[in-house]
Amino acid sequence: MLEEQRQRLIGCILVLLGAAGFSTKAILIKLAYAADGQLDAIMESEKIV
């Protein structure tokens, strides 16, 4: 029983870390766009049409 609880705790921690990492990536991208307006032009020129 103790091993099962340990595995659940580790699983929950990994889920929370994954969600936090995914959210942090989005925040960093938004900050990069805000810091440099020319980033939009670079990204637009790289889009595949």
Secondary structure, DSSP 8 states (H G I E B T S, - for coil): -HHHHHHHHHHHHHHHHHHHHHHHHHHHHHHHHHH-TTHHHHHHHT---
